[in-house]
Amino acid sequence: MKLGTEDHMSGTTTGTKTGVARTHSRARKVWLVIGANVAVVAVAAVTTFAIFKHSVDSYVDPWIQKVADAGYEQKTAQVNDVNLSYVEGPDNGPPLVLLHAQLMDWFDYSRVMPDLAHDYHVFVVDYQGHGATTYPDDYPMTANQIGADLGAFMDREIGEPAFVSGNSSDGLLTTWLAANRPDIVRAAVLEDPPLFASEYPEIKNTVAIKAFKSSYDVASSETGNEDFLVYWLDYNSAFFDKNVFPGSATVIKYFTTSYREANPGEPVELNFIPDETIRLLMRGLEEYDPRFGAAFYDGSWNEGFDHAEALQKITAPTLLIHANFSTTDDGLLNGAMDQDEADQAMSLLSDGTYKRVDSEHVVHLDQPTEYVSILNDFFLDGSK
């Protein structure tokens, strides 16, 4: 009986050990499979990221080549104390001067430049504070000074009355030129300019005041900030959360650094940002002088430049393009002008035409085909 009992116990012990071993073996296999799958996923993720990063770092905006193929050339002109950077197209018609939006550069017109080259002799100018244009450190960022130098540029490089179209802040400079240099402005298009809304203190009632505040903070800082693009991304992160995707400012900052390292000296071109206006904004912010925006914040930009008086002085045919606008919950104007301000501007123009468009602020980027059609209908209808 002893022997039988021992055999039974021995068999039970051996069976238990064998079962445990099999269980451990199965567990190891499961973990090996899980580990292998995790490794595959990790490798795939790293590979996908590397491919995506390469696509971002190697991106070249196709419109660079399209603009070049249309015959445009980059040039500079020394005017007074300013070395103006501009792009000139082939001489295929009357001269047309294009003045870009604040924070951008000449390339924000790239989507319409090839079409416009068919019928005009186009000049796209990086005005002071933007692009590759240079000037003394103490250059006055005022409409009167910038406008006077732009007029001198047109005297020197064009030498005849031209069509002028300006967007946003440069819609204001177009207003200045038409009012103060009627001898060189054949007709003007004011593309969603912030008439009245950008005058101090009314500007404090617009959403743009936050962007101007960021410029003012940097311009008035004793240490300054060499990388305004990165600073602007941090300061306006809520803008990117809303208009790109939540948390996008951090992602954009990473790829900004990555793109710069891969393309030293080239403007940042981030192809994963779907909105073209925001994508080209990154390019413009690379060389933007925050003193320009600071002058709007403290009111000095409009010093000596009253919008109502300027509009009353304009005798050339003038088209006012009015884009979309809204009012925030806290009563701030989100846009260049509300309807009352647009109506006031029209009441002051002696030869004005009003055009309401369903578009974002930079019409020539948001609605490029419509913009070209509007310009051609207004400038080339034989009446100007």
Secondary structure, 3 states (H helix, E strand, C coil): CHHHHHHHHHHHHHHHHHHHHHHHHHHHHHHHHHHHHHHHHHHHHHHHHHHHHHHHHCCCCHHHHHHHHCCCEEEEEEECCEEEEEEECCCCCCEEEEECCCCCCHHHHCCCHHHHCCCCEEEEEECCCCCCCECCCCCCCCHHHHHHHHHHHHHHHCCCCEEEEEECHHHHHHHHHHHHCCCCEEEEEEECCCCCCCCCCHHHHECHHHHHHHHHHHHCCCCCCCCHHHHHHHHCHHHHHHHCCCCHHHHHHHHHHHHHHHCCCCCCCCCCCCCHHHHHHHHHHCCCCHHHHHHHHCCHHHCCCCHHHHHHHCCCCEEEEECCCEECCCCCEECCCCHHHHHHHHHHCCCEEEEECCCCCCHHHHCHHHHHHHHHHHHCCCCC
